[in-house]
């Protein structure tokens, strides 16, 4: 019997760019010996439901869309208890995780790399009862990606996030938090926080710091204290953009942490709304999922060993 593939794609992602390339992508898959079952997503979290129910029936699950679509598929695989490897053809507005994995921007090349590639293990974040692929965040700008209109994102791409985000600088909300890890505890008044497993966030590569590895069982954590004046805000922005030292920013690595707030805090998981929570438990699930990456090439920042 031939190999079976479940291909789940978001037809609206990235100006609907998959539509003009779909036939060529399917031809690549079929020529590689796959019996392909196709599912265009119909609504929010539709991909999650399909992956959760059916991923175990296939040898490979391939998804095309933005990071939110990839998040749905990985979450579905995790919730369904499947071990099926994943292939990713990026087609969204920003595609942070694809950049971290050095996945080709060319959709046909990405498809070739999937069928000719090898599975590489990478870490997945557990967020209370949910999962995320590369980032959980709260505070300033973090609601931009799920509040920005999809049509605006398609027309303007990454610039849409910047335009929407600059409007927030004039009304900064902060949160009094307790942060607990195995290594340290802290309290503070924070305007932004992110727990990430990526080399690029929001298109900016310097936010996550140096020496990021996607398979080391550790998150990169960044917490920004509330600035007391415009000078401190400028310091913070300069540090984030230039990766410089700043006393108003907490930055460290950990495998597990708890964050507690007196009020409910809105979170985003991989660019999608992750709910409002007073307390969150976040844990790194080391080598939880395998992703197909280009064969016979040293992939920086990720272990090439199969599970």
DRENTI-226383 format. One record per residue (C-alpha): x, y, z; residue number from 1; residue in one letter. Coordinates in Angstrom, 1 decimal. Layout:
N
atom u:X | v:Y | w:Z | num:NUM | residuo:A
...
END
This chain:
307
atom u:0.0 | v:0.0 | w:0.0 | num:1 | residuo:X
atom u:1.2 | v:3.6 | w:-0.8 | num:2 | residuo:X
atom u:1.9 | v:6.3 | w:1.7 | num:3 | residuo:X
atom u:-1.1 | v:8.3 | w:2.9 | num:4 | residuo:X
atom u:-1.0 | v:12.1 | w:3.4 | num:5 | residuo:X
atom u:-3.5 | v:14.4 | w:5.0 | num:6 | residuo:X
atom u:-3.2 | v:17.9 | w:3.4 | num:7 | residuo:X
atom u:-4.9 | v:20.6 | w:5.4 | num:8 | residuo:X
atom u:-4.7 | v:24.2 | w:4.0 | num:9 | residuo:X
atom u:-6.1 | v:27.6 | w:4.8 | num:10 | residuo:X
atom u:-7.5 | v:29.0 | w:1.5 | num:11 | residuo:X
atom u:-7.5 | v:32.6 | w:2.8 | num:12 | residuo:X
atom u:-4.0 | v:32.8 | w:4.3 | num:13 | residuo:X
atom u:-1.6 | v:35.2 | w:2.7 | num:14 | residuo:X
atom u:-3.8 | v:36.7 | w:0.0 | num:15 | residuo:X
atom u:-5.0 | v:33.2 | w:-0.9 | num:16 | residuo:X
atom u:-1.6 | v:32.4 | w:-2.5 | num:17 | residuo:X
atom u:-2.1 | v:28.6 | w:-2.3 | num:18 | residuo:X
atom u:-4.9 | v:28.8 | w:-4.9 | num:19 | residuo:X
atom u:-2.7 | v:29.4 | w:-7.8 | num:20 | residuo:X
atom u:-0.1 | v:26.8 | w:-6.7 | num:21 | residuo:X
atom u:-2.4 | v:24.0 | w:-5.4 | num:22 | residuo:X
atom u:-2.2 | v:21.9 | w:-8.6 | num:23 | residuo:X
atom u:1.6 | v:22.0 | w:-8.7 | num:24 | residuo:X
atom u:1.9 | v:21.2 | w:-5.0 | num:25 | residuo:X
atom u:-0.5 | v:18.2 | w:-5.3 | num:26 | residuo:X
atom u:1.5 | v:17.0 | w:-8.3 | num:27 | residuo:X
atom u:4.7 | v:17.0 | w:-6.2 | num:28 | residuo:X
atom u:3.0 | v:15.0 | w:-3.4 | num:29 | residuo:X
atom u:1.5 | v:12.4 | w:-5.8 | num:30 | residuo:X
atom u:4.7 | v:12.0 | w:-7.8 | num:31 | residuo:X
atom u:6.4 | v:11.3 | w:-4.4 | num:32 | residuo:X
atom u:4.1 | v:8.3 | w:-4.0 | num:33 | residuo:X
atom u:1.5 | v:9.8 | w:-1.6 | num:34 | residuo:X
atom u:-2.2 | v:9.1 | w:-1.7 | num:35 | residuo:X
atom u:-3.4 | v:12.6 | w:-0.7 | num:36 | residuo:X
atom u:-6.5 | v:13.4 | w:1.2 | num:37 | residuo:X
atom u:-7.3 | v:17.2 | w:0.9 | num:38 | residuo:X
atom u:-9.1 | v:19.4 | w:3.4 | num:39 | residuo:X
atom u:-9.4 | v:23.2 | w:2.9 | num:40 | residuo:X
atom u:-10.3 | v:24.7 | w:6.4 | num:41 | residuo:X
atom u:-13.8 | v:25.9 | w:6.6 | num:42 | residuo:X
atom u:-13.7 | v:28.0 | w:9.8 | num:43 | residuo:X
atom u:-11.6 | v:28.9 | w:12.9 | num:44 | residuo:X
atom u:-10.2 | v:25.7 | w:14.5 | num:45 | residuo:X
atom u:-11.6 | v:23.5 | w:11.8 | num:46 | residuo:X
atom u:-8.0 | v:22.3 | w:11.0 | num:47 | residuo:X
atom u:-7.5 | v:21.4 | w:14.7 | num:48 | residuo:X
atom u:-10.7 | v:19.3 | w:14.7 | num:49 | residuo:X
atom u:-9.7 | v:17.4 | w:11.6 | num:50 | residuo:X
atom u:-6.1 | v:16.8 | w:12.7 | num:51 | residuo:X
atom u:-7.3 | v:15.6 | w:16.2 | num:52 | residuo:X
atom u:-9.7 | v:13.2 | w:14.7 | num:53 | residuo:X
atom u:-7.8 | v:11.9 | w:11.6 | num:54 | residuo:X
atom u:-4.0 | v:12.5 | w:11.9 | num:55 | residuo:X
atom u:-3.5 | v:9.0 | w:13.2 | num:56 | residuo:X
atom u:-4.8 | v:7.5 | w:9.9 | num:57 | residuo:X
atom u:-2.0 | v:9.0 | w:7.8 | num:58 | residuo:X
atom u:1.8 | v:8.7 | w:7.4 | num:59 | residuo:X
atom u:2.2 | v:12.5 | w:7.1 | num:60 | residuo:X
atom u:0.1 | v:15.6 | w:7.8 | num:61 | residuo:X
atom u:1.0 | v:18.6 | w:5.7 | num:62 | residuo:X
atom u:-0.5 | v:22.0 | w:6.4 | num:63 | residuo:X
atom u:-0.3 | v:25.3 | w:4.5 | num:64 | residuo:X
atom u:-1.3 | v:28.7 | w:5.9 | num:65 | residuo:X
atom u:0.1 | v:31.0 | w:8.5 | num:66 | residuo:X
atom u:1.5 | v:30.2 | w:11.9 | num:67 | residuo:X
atom u:-2.1 | v:30.1 | w:13.3 | num:68 | residuo:X
atom u:-2.9 | v:27.3 | w:10.9 | num:69 | residuo:X
atom u:0.2 | v:25.4 | w:11.9 | num:70 | residuo:X
atom u:-0.7 | v:25.9 | w:15.6 | num:71 | residuo:X
atom u:-4.1 | v:24.4 | w:14.9 | num:72 | residuo:X
atom u:-2.7 | v:21.3 | w:13.3 | num:73 | residuo:X
atom u:0.0 | v:20.7 | w:16.0 | num:74 | residuo:X
atom u:-2.6 | v:21.3 | w:18.7 | num:75 | residuo:X
atom u:-4.9 | v:18.8 | w:17.1 | num:76 | residuo:X
atom u:-2.1 | v:16.2 | w:16.8 | num:77 | residuo:X
atom u:-1.2 | v:16.8 | w:20.5 | num:78 | residuo:X
atom u:-4.8 | v:16.6 | w:21.7 | num:79 | residuo:X
atom u:-5.4 | v:13.5 | w:19.7 | num:80 | residuo:X
atom u:-2.3 | v:11.7 | w:21.0 | num:81 | residuo:X
atom u:-0.9 | v:11.2 | w:17.5 | num:82 | residuo:X
atom u:2.7 | v:10.8 | w:16.5 | num:83 | residuo:X
atom u:2.3 | v:11.6 | w:12.8 | num:84 | residuo:X
atom u:5.0 | v:13.9 | w:11.5 | num:85 | residuo:X
atom u:4.1 | v:17.4 | w:10.1 | num:86 | residuo:X
atom u:5.0 | v:19.2 | w:6.9 | num:87 | residuo:X
atom u:4.6 | v:23.0 | w:6.7 | num:88 | residuo:X
atom u:4.2 | v:25.1 | w:3.6 | num:89 | residuo:X
atom u:4.1 | v:28.7 | w:4.8 | num:90 | residuo:X
atom u:1.5 | v:31.0 | w:3.2 | num:91 | residuo:X
atom u:0.6 | v:33.5 | w:5.9 | num:92 | residuo:X
atom u:1.5 | v:37.2 | w:6.5 | num:93 | residuo:X
atom u:4.4 | v:36.8 | w:8.8 | num:94 | residuo:X
atom u:5.4 | v:33.1 | w:9.2 | num:95 | residuo:X
atom u:7.7 | v:33.5 | w:12.2 | num:96 | residuo:X
atom u:8.0 | v:29.8 | w:12.8 | num:97 | residuo:X
atom u:8.9 | v:29.0 | w:9.2 | num:98 | residuo:X
atom u:11.7 | v:31.6 | w:9.4 | num:99 | residuo:X
atom u:13.0 | v:29.9 | w:12.6 | num:100 | residuo:X
atom u:13.0 | v:26.5 | w:10.8 | num:101 | residuo:X
atom u:14.5 | v:27.9 | w:7.6 | num:102 | residuo:X
atom u:11.5 | v:26.6 | w:5.6 | num:103 | residuo:X
atom u:11.6 | v:27.8 | w:2.0 | num:104 | residuo:X
atom u:9.4 | v:30.8 | w:1.2 | num:105 | residuo:X
atom u:8.8 | v:29.2 | w:-2.2 | num:106 | residuo:X
atom u:5.8 | v:27.0 | w:-1.8 | num:107 | residuo:X
atom u:6.8 | v:24.4 | w:-4.4 | num:108 | residuo:X
atom u:10.3 | v:24.1 | w:-2.9 | num:109 | residuo:X
atom u:8.7 | v:23.8 | w:0.5 | num:110 | residuo:X
atom u:6.6 | v:20.9 | w:-0.8 | num:111 | residuo:X
atom u:9.7 | v:19.2 | w:-2.3 | num:112 | residuo:X
atom u:11.6 | v:19.6 | w:0.9 | num:113 | residuo:X
atom u:8.7 | v:17.9 | w:2.8 | num:114 | residuo:X
atom u:8.5 | v:14.8 | w:0.6 | num:115 | residuo:X
atom u:12.3 | v:14.5 | w:0.3 | num:116 | residuo:X
atom u:13.1 | v:15.6 | w:3.8 | num:117 | residuo:X
atom u:13.6 | v:14.0 | w:7.2 | num:118 | residuo:X
atom u:11.6 | v:14.4 | w:10.4 | num:119 | residuo:X
atom u:13.2 | v:16.6 | w:13.1 | num:120 | residuo:X
atom u:12.0 | v:16.8 | w:16.6 | num:121 | residuo:X
atom u:11.0 | v:20.1 | w:18.1 | num:122 | residuo:X
atom u:9.5 | v:21.4 | w:21.3 | num:123 | residuo:X
atom u:5.9 | v:22.3 | w:21.9 | num:124 | residuo:X
atom u:4.5 | v:24.6 | w:24.6 | num:125 | residuo:X
atom u:1.7 | v:23.5 | w:26.9 | num:126 | residuo:X
atom u:-0.4 | v:26.4 | w:28.1 | num:127 | residuo:X
atom u:-2.8 | v:25.3 | w:30.8 | num:128 | residuo:X
atom u:-4.9 | v:22.8 | w:28.8 | num:129 | residuo:X
atom u:-3.9 | v:24.3 | w:25.4 | num:130 | residuo:X
atom u:-0.8 | v:24.1 | w:23.3 | num:131 | residuo:X
atom u:1.4 | v:26.6 | w:21.3 | num:132 | residuo:X
atom u:4.1 | v:26.1 | w:18.7 | num:133 | residuo:X
atom u:6.3 | v:29.1 | w:19.1 | num:134 | residuo:X
atom u:4.9 | v:31.9 | w:21.4 | num:135 | residuo:X
atom u:2.6 | v:32.7 | w:24.2 | num:136 | residuo:X
atom u:2.3 | v:36.4 | w:25.0 | num:137 | residuo:X
atom u:0.4 | v:39.1 | w:26.8 | num:138 | residuo:X
atom u:0.2 | v:42.8 | w:26.9 | num:139 | residuo:X
atom u:1.3 | v:45.5 | w:24.4 | num:140 | residuo:X
atom u:0.7 | v:44.6 | w:20.7 | num:141 | residuo:X
atom u:-0.2 | v:41.0 | w:21.5 | num:142 | residuo:X
atom u:-3.8 | v:41.3 | w:20.4 | num:143 | residuo:X
atom u:-2.8 | v:42.9 | w:17.1 | num:144 | residuo:X
atom u:-2.6 | v:39.7 | w:15.0 | num:145 | residuo:X
atom u:-6.0 | v:38.4 | w:15.9 | num:146 | residuo:X
atom u:-7.8 | v:41.8 | w:15.9 | num:147 | residuo:X
atom u:-6.3 | v:43.0 | w:12.6 | num:148 | residuo:X
atom u:-8.8 | v:42.4 | w:9.8 | num:149 | residuo:X
atom u:-7.8 | v:39.4 | w:7.6 | num:150 | residuo:X
atom u:-8.3 | v:41.4 | w:4.4 | num:151 | residuo:X
atom u:-6.1 | v:44.2 | w:5.8 | num:152 | residuo:X
atom u:-3.4 | v:41.5 | w:6.7 | num:153 | residuo:X
atom u:-3.7 | v:40.1 | w:3.1 | num:154 | residuo:X
atom u:-3.3 | v:43.5 | w:1.5 | num:155 | residuo:X
atom u:-0.6 | v:45.0 | w:3.7 | num:156 | residuo:X
atom u:1.2 | v:41.9 | w:5.0 | num:157 | residuo:X
atom u:3.5 | v:42.5 | w:7.9 | num:158 | residuo:X
atom u:3.0 | v:46.3 | w:7.7 | num:159 | residuo:X
atom u:-0.6 | v:45.8 | w:8.9 | num:160 | residuo:X
atom u:0.7 | v:44.6 | w:12.3 | num:161 | residuo:X
atom u:2.9 | v:47.7 | w:12.6 | num:162 | residuo:X
atom u:0.2 | v:50.1 | w:11.6 | num:163 | residuo:X
atom u:-2.3 | v:48.6 | w:14.1 | num:164 | residuo:X
atom u:0.4 | v:48.3 | w:16.8 | num:165 | residuo:X
atom u:1.6 | v:51.9 | w:16.8 | num:166 | residuo:X
atom u:-1.9 | v:53.0 | w:17.8 | num:167 | residuo:X
atom u:-1.4 | v:51.3 | w:21.2 | num:168 | residuo:X
atom u:1.6 | v:53.2 | w:22.4 | num:169 | residuo:X
atom u:-0.6 | v:56.1 | w:23.6 | num:170 | residuo:X
atom u:-2.6 | v:53.9 | w:26.0 | num:171 | residuo:X
atom u:-0.4 | v:51.3 | w:27.7 | num:172 | residuo:X
atom u:-2.0 | v:48.9 | w:30.1 | num:173 | residuo:X
atom u:0.1 | v:47.1 | w:32.7 | num:174 | residuo:X
atom u:-0.4 | v:44.0 | w:34.8 | num:175 | residuo:X
atom u:0.8 | v:43.3 | w:38.4 | num:176 | residuo:X
atom u:2.2 | v:39.7 | w:38.1 | num:177 | residuo:X
atom u:3.9 | v:37.0 | w:40.1 | num:178 | residuo:X
atom u:6.2 | v:34.9 | w:38.1 | num:179 | residuo:X
atom u:7.5 | v:31.6 | w:39.5 | num:180 | residuo:X
atom u:10.1 | v:29.3 | w:37.9 | num:181 | residuo:X
atom u:12.4 | v:26.6 | w:39.3 | num:182 | residuo:X
atom u:15.3 | v:29.0 | w:39.1 | num:183 | residuo:X
atom u:13.7 | v:32.2 | w:40.4 | num:184 | residuo:X
atom u:10.6 | v:34.1 | w:41.5 | num:185 | residuo:X
atom u:9.7 | v:37.7 | w:40.8 | num:186 | residuo:X
atom u:7.0 | v:40.3 | w:41.0 | num:187 | residuo:X
atom u:6.4 | v:43.4 | w:38.9 | num:188 | residuo:X
atom u:4.2 | v:45.7 | w:36.9 | num:189 | residuo:X
atom u:4.6 | v:44.5 | w:33.3 | num:190 | residuo:X
atom u:3.3 | v:45.9 | w:30.0 | num:191 | residuo:X
atom u:4.4 | v:43.0 | w:27.9 | num:192 | residuo:X
atom u:5.6 | v:39.4 | w:28.2 | num:193 | residuo:X
atom u:6.4 | v:36.5 | w:25.9 | num:194 | residuo:X
atom u:7.4 | v:32.9 | w:26.3 | num:195 | residuo:X
atom u:8.8 | v:31.8 | w:23.0 | num:196 | residuo:X
atom u:10.5 | v:29.0 | w:21.1 | num:197 | residuo:X
atom u:11.5 | v:30.8 | w:17.9 | num:198 | residuo:X
atom u:14.3 | v:32.9 | w:16.4 | num:199 | residuo:X
atom u:11.8 | v:35.4 | w:15.0 | num:200 | residuo:X
atom u:8.7 | v:37.0 | w:16.6 | num:201 | residuo:X
atom u:6.5 | v:39.4 | w:14.7 | num:202 | residuo:X
atom u:9.2 | v:39.5 | w:11.9 | num:203 | residuo:X
atom u:11.8 | v:40.8 | w:14.4 | num:204 | residuo:X
atom u:14.7 | v:38.4 | w:14.9 | num:205 | residuo:X
atom u:16.3 | v:40.2 | w:17.9 | num:206 | residuo:X
atom u:13.4 | v:39.9 | w:20.3 | num:207 | residuo:X
atom u:14.2 | v:36.4 | w:21.4 | num:208 | residuo:X
atom u:17.9 | v:36.9 | w:22.0 | num:209 | residuo:X
atom u:20.9 | v:34.9 | w:20.9 | num:210 | residuo:X
atom u:21.5 | v:31.1 | w:21.1 | num:211 | residuo:X
atom u:17.9 | v:30.1 | w:20.5 | num:212 | residuo:X
atom u:17.4 | v:26.4 | w:20.0 | num:213 | residuo:X
atom u:14.0 | v:24.8 | w:19.1 | num:214 | residuo:X
atom u:14.7 | v:21.4 | w:20.6 | num:215 | residuo:X
atom u:16.5 | v:22.1 | w:23.9 | num:216 | residuo:X
atom u:13.5 | v:21.9 | w:26.2 | num:217 | residuo:X
atom u:13.8 | v:25.5 | w:27.2 | num:218 | residuo:X
atom u:11.8 | v:28.6 | w:26.5 | num:219 | residuo:X
atom u:13.1 | v:32.1 | w:26.0 | num:220 | residuo:X
atom u:11.2 | v:34.4 | w:28.4 | num:221 | residuo:X
atom u:11.0 | v:38.2 | w:28.0 | num:222 | residuo:X
atom u:9.1 | v:40.5 | w:30.4 | num:223 | residuo:X
atom u:9.0 | v:44.3 | w:30.1 | num:224 | residuo:X
atom u:8.4 | v:46.4 | w:33.2 | num:225 | residuo:X
atom u:6.0 | v:49.4 | w:32.9 | num:226 | residuo:X
atom u:8.1 | v:52.5 | w:32.0 | num:227 | residuo:X
atom u:7.7 | v:55.5 | w:34.3 | num:228 | residuo:X
atom u:8.2 | v:58.1 | w:31.6 | num:229 | residuo:X
atom u:8.8 | v:58.4 | w:27.8 | num:230 | residuo:X
atom u:12.6 | v:58.2 | w:28.3 | num:231 | residuo:X
atom u:12.3 | v:54.8 | w:29.9 | num:232 | residuo:X
atom u:9.9 | v:53.7 | w:27.1 | num:233 | residuo:X
atom u:12.5 | v:54.8 | w:24.5 | num:234 | residuo:X
atom u:15.1 | v:52.8 | w:26.4 | num:235 | residuo:X
atom u:12.9 | v:49.7 | w:26.2 | num:236 | residuo:X
atom u:12.2 | v:50.1 | w:22.5 | num:237 | residuo:X
atom u:15.9 | v:50.7 | w:21.7 | num:238 | residuo:X
atom u:16.8 | v:47.6 | w:23.7 | num:239 | residuo:X
atom u:14.2 | v:45.4 | w:22.0 | num:240 | residuo:X
atom u:15.2 | v:46.5 | w:18.5 | num:241 | residuo:X
atom u:18.9 | v:46.5 | w:19.2 | num:242 | residuo:X
atom u:19.1 | v:43.5 | w:21.6 | num:243 | residuo:X
atom u:20.9 | v:45.8 | w:24.1 | num:244 | residuo:X
atom u:20.9 | v:45.5 | w:27.9 | num:245 | residuo:X
atom u:18.1 | v:47.3 | w:29.7 | num:246 | residuo:X
atom u:17.2 | v:47.3 | w:33.4 | num:247 | residuo:X
atom u:13.5 | v:47.5 | w:32.5 | num:248 | residuo:X
atom u:13.5 | v:44.1 | w:30.8 | num:249 | residuo:X
atom u:13.7 | v:40.7 | w:32.4 | num:250 | residuo:X
atom u:15.1 | v:38.0 | w:30.1 | num:251 | residuo:X
atom u:15.9 | v:34.4 | w:30.9 | num:252 | residuo:X
atom u:15.4 | v:30.7 | w:29.9 | num:253 | residuo:X
atom u:13.3 | v:28.1 | w:31.7 | num:254 | residuo:X
atom u:11.4 | v:24.9 | w:31.0 | num:255 | residuo:X
atom u:8.4 | v:25.7 | w:33.1 | num:256 | residuo:X
atom u:6.8 | v:28.7 | w:34.8 | num:257 | residuo:X
atom u:3.6 | v:29.9 | w:36.5 | num:258 | residuo:X
atom u:2.3 | v:33.4 | w:36.1 | num:259 | residuo:X
atom u:-0.4 | v:34.8 | w:38.5 | num:260 | residuo:X
atom u:-2.3 | v:38.1 | w:38.2 | num:261 | residuo:X
atom u:-5.1 | v:39.6 | w:40.3 | num:262 | residuo:X
atom u:-7.1 | v:40.4 | w:37.1 | num:263 | residuo:X
atom u:-7.7 | v:38.4 | w:34.0 | num:264 | residuo:X
atom u:-5.1 | v:38.8 | w:31.3 | num:265 | residuo:X
atom u:-5.7 | v:38.3 | w:27.6 | num:266 | residuo:X
atom u:-3.1 | v:36.0 | w:26.0 | num:267 | residuo:X
atom u:-2.2 | v:35.2 | w:22.4 | num:268 | residuo:X
atom u:-1.0 | v:31.8 | w:21.4 | num:269 | residuo:X
atom u:0.9 | v:31.8 | w:18.0 | num:270 | residuo:X
atom u:-0.9 | v:35.0 | w:17.0 | num:271 | residuo:X
atom u:-4.4 | v:33.8 | w:17.8 | num:272 | residuo:X
atom u:-6.5 | v:34.6 | w:20.9 | num:273 | residuo:X
atom u:-5.6 | v:32.3 | w:23.8 | num:274 | residuo:X
atom u:-8.3 | v:33.3 | w:26.3 | num:275 | residuo:X
atom u:-8.3 | v:35.4 | w:29.5 | num:276 | residuo:X
atom u:-6.6 | v:34.0 | w:32.5 | num:277 | residuo:X
atom u:-5.7 | v:34.9 | w:36.1 | num:278 | residuo:X
atom u:-3.2 | v:32.1 | w:36.4 | num:279 | residuo:X
atom u:-1.3 | v:30.2 | w:33.7 | num:280 | residuo:X
atom u:1.0 | v:27.1 | w:33.9 | num:281 | residuo:X
atom u:3.4 | v:27.0 | w:30.9 | num:282 | residuo:X
atom u:5.5 | v:24.0 | w:30.3 | num:283 | residuo:X
atom u:8.0 | v:23.0 | w:27.5 | num:284 | residuo:X
atom u:7.2 | v:19.6 | w:26.1 | num:285 | residuo:X
atom u:10.6 | v:18.6 | w:24.8 | num:286 | residuo:X
atom u:10.7 | v:16.8 | w:21.3 | num:287 | residuo:X
atom u:6.9 | v:16.6 | w:21.3 | num:288 | residuo:X
atom u:6.3 | v:16.8 | w:17.6 | num:289 | residuo:X
atom u:8.3 | v:16.0 | w:14.4 | num:290 | residuo:X
atom u:8.4 | v:18.3 | w:11.5 | num:291 | residuo:X
atom u:9.7 | v:17.4 | w:8.0 | num:292 | residuo:X
atom u:12.8 | v:19.5 | w:7.0 | num:293 | residuo:X
atom u:15.2 | v:19.6 | w:4.1 | num:294 | residuo:X
atom u:17.4 | v:16.5 | w:3.9 | num:295 | residuo:X
atom u:21.2 | v:16.4 | w:3.9 | num:296 | residuo:X
atom u:21.5 | v:19.9 | w:5.3 | num:297 | residuo:X
atom u:22.6 | v:21.1 | w:8.7 | num:298 | residuo:X
atom u:19.6 | v:23.0 | w:10.1 | num:299 | residuo:X
atom u:20.8 | v:25.7 | w:12.5 | num:300 | residuo:X
atom u:19.2 | v:25.8 | w:15.9 | num:301 | residuo:X
atom u:17.5 | v:22.4 | w:15.7 | num:302 | residuo:X
atom u:18.5 | v:18.9 | w:16.5 | num:303 | residuo:X
atom u:18.6 | v:16.7 | w:13.3 | num:304 | residuo:X
atom u:18.0 | v:13.5 | w:15.2 | num:305 | residuo:X
atom u:14.7 | v:11.7 | w:14.7 | num:306 | residuo:X
atom u:12.6 | v:10.6 | w:17.6 | num:307 | residuo:X
END
